């Protein structure tokens, strides 16, 4: 009887070792594929404790066993899809890239001047449960694709968009973004209608509006956002009027502006807002 118990125990230990080995290998291979595709991986943390590893981690010859082992036991919190190796064109994001990012548990994804962000690809991105920060700059994403994010990505709390083609319809379903606290909109083609949509975002606390075409009536719409605590207005033509209305309707909301845009010569800026 004892012999049978020991055999079962050893079999279970063997299976556990095999499964762990497969998991470690898959993790390293995913990181290797991403780096070969031109993705910058940074801010590594140990997988089991979450502690940040020292600077220079996983640097060196990617073929060495030391670097491979480091990529097996740690994960990158940041992935920058913006700087492909010299000689390559714009980085194309496809479903295989997104699968590897999800497998690694990347928390912050920075997409700059990428191609291939079709609605189908964005739908895959919306299923990523680990991503908390997303930056999309000058990519070929559509309003339809961006709108898919809000009902997915359950931990998405900080977002920055910068592209002239992004408009109001990208935020039609933003009320489904239960974790969104910080939103940075720069040089996008939005109007006051986006503020109507954002009014339904349940946890939005910080909003940056830079070089956008919102009008004076944006003020009351911002005031209707119950959890909003700060607004950054840079390059907004109606910024001074919006600020005046907020001072009356919601004095608890801090407004940041450039000195020359306020009109009284005094700066209301406490520095650039940062994603939480």
ChimeraX attribute file (.defattr): number of C-alpha atoms within 10 A of each C-alpha:
attribute: neighborCount
match mode: 1-to-1
recipient: residues
	/A:1	6
	/A:2	7
	/A:3	8
	/A:4	9
	/A:5	10
	/A:6	11
	/A:7	12
	/A:8	12
	/A:9	12
	/A:10	12
	/A:11	12
	/A:12	12
	/A:13	12
	/A:14	12
	/A:15	12
	/A:16	12
	/A:17	12
	/A:18	12
	/A:19	12
	/A:20	12
	/A:21	13
	/A:22	11
	/A:23	15
	/A:24	17
	/A:25	16
	/A:26	16
	/A:27	22
	/A:28	20
	/A:29	16
	/A:30	21
	/A:31	23
	/A:32	18
	/A:33	14
	/A:34	19
	/A:35	17
	/A:36	12
	/A:37	17
	/A:38	19
	/A:39	25
	/A:40	19
	/A:41	21
	/A:42	19
	/A:43	18
	/A:44	24
	/A:45	19
	/A:46	16
	/A:47	16
	/A:48	9
	/A:49	8
	/A:50	11
	/A:51	11
	/A:52	16
	/A:53	16
	/A:54	10
	/A:55	10
	/A:56	10
	/A:57	16
	/A:58	21
	/A:59	12
	/A:60	10
	/A:61	10
	/A:62	13
	/A:63	9
	/A:64	9
	/A:65	10
	/A:66	14
	/A:67	16
	/A:68	20
	/A:69	15
	/A:70	17
	/A:71	28
	/A:72	23
	/A:73	17
	/A:74	25
	/A:75	28
	/A:76	24
	/A:77	22
	/A:78	21
	/A:79	21
	/A:80	17
	/A:81	25
	/A:82	19
	/A:83	17
	/A:84	19
	/A:85	15
	/A:86	7
	/A:87	6
	/A:88	10
	/A:89	11
	/A:90	18
	/A:91	21
	/A:92	17
	/A:93	19
	/A:94	17
	/A:95	16
	/A:96	14
	/A:97	19
	/A:98	19
	/A:99	16
	/A:100	19
	/A:101	28
	/A:102	19
	/A:103	17
	/A:104	22
	/A:105	19
	/A:106	24
	/A:107	21
	/A:108	23
	/A:109	20
	/A:110	19
	/A:111	23
	/A:112	19
	/A:113	16
	/A:114	22
	/A:115	17
	/A:116	17
	/A:117	21
	/A:118	17
	/A:119	17
	/A:120	15
	/A:121	18
	/A:122	23
	/A:123	20
	/A:124	20
	/A:125	25
	/A:126	22
	/A:127	18
	/A:128	23
	/A:129	16
	/A:130	19
	/A:131	24
	/A:132	21
	/A:133	23
	/A:134	20
	/A:135	16
	/A:136	20
	/A:137	20
	/A:138	16
	/A:139	21
	/A:140	17
	/A:141	21
	/A:142	18
	/A:143	16
	/A:144	18
	/A:145	19
	/A:146	25
	/A:147	21
	/A:148	24
	/A:149	24
	/A:150	22
	/A:151	15
	/A:152	19
	/A:153	24
	/A:154	20
	/A:155	17
	/A:156	25
	/A:157	21
	/A:158	22
	/A:159	21
	/A:160	18
	/A:161	20
	/A:162	19
	/A:163	19
	/A:164	14
	/A:165	17
	/A:166	23
	/A:167	17
	/A:168	19
	/A:169	17
	/A:170	21
	/A:171	26
	/A:172	21
	/A:173	18
	/A:174	23
	/A:175	18
	/A:176	18
	/A:177	24
	/A:178	19
	/A:179	18
	/A:180	25
	/A:181	21
	/A:182	23
	/A:183	23
	/A:184	20
	/A:185	20
	/A:186	21
	/A:187	18
	/A:188	19
	/A:189	18
	/A:190	22
	/A:191	15
	/A:192	19
	/A:193	17
	/A:194	20
	/A:195	22
	/A:196	18
	/A:197	18
	/A:198	24
	/A:199	21
	/A:200	18
	/A:201	25
	/A:202	19
	/A:203	20
	/A:204	25
	/A:205	19
	/A:206	23
	/A:207	24
	/A:208	22
	/A:209	21
	/A:210	20
	/A:211	16
	/A:212	22
	/A:213	17
	/A:214	22
	/A:215	15
	/A:216	19
	/A:217	14
	/A:218	22
	/A:219	25
	/A:220	16
	/A:221	19
	/A:222	25
	/A:223	22
	/A:224	16
	/A:225	20
	/A:226	15
	/A:227	16
	/A:228	23
	/A:229	18
	/A:230	19
	/A:231	22
	/A:232	26
	/A:233	25
	/A:234	17
	/A:235	17
	/A:236	19
	/A:237	16
	/A:238	18
	/A:239	25
	/A:240	19
	/A:241	16
	/A:242	23
	/A:243	25
	/A:244	16
	/A:245	18
	/A:246	22
	/A:247	16
	/A:248	12
	/A:249	15
	/A:250	20
	/A:251	14
	/A:252	13
	/A:253	19
	/A:254	18
	/A:255	23
	/A:256	22
	/A:257	23
	/A:258	18
	/A:259	13
	/A:260	10
	/A:261	19
	/A:262	18
	/A:263	10
	/A:264	9
	/A:265	10
	/A:266	12
	/A:267	14
	/A:268	15
	/A:269	15
	/A:270	11
	/A:271	10
	/A:272	9
	/A:273	17
	/A:274	11
	/A:275	16
	/A:276	11
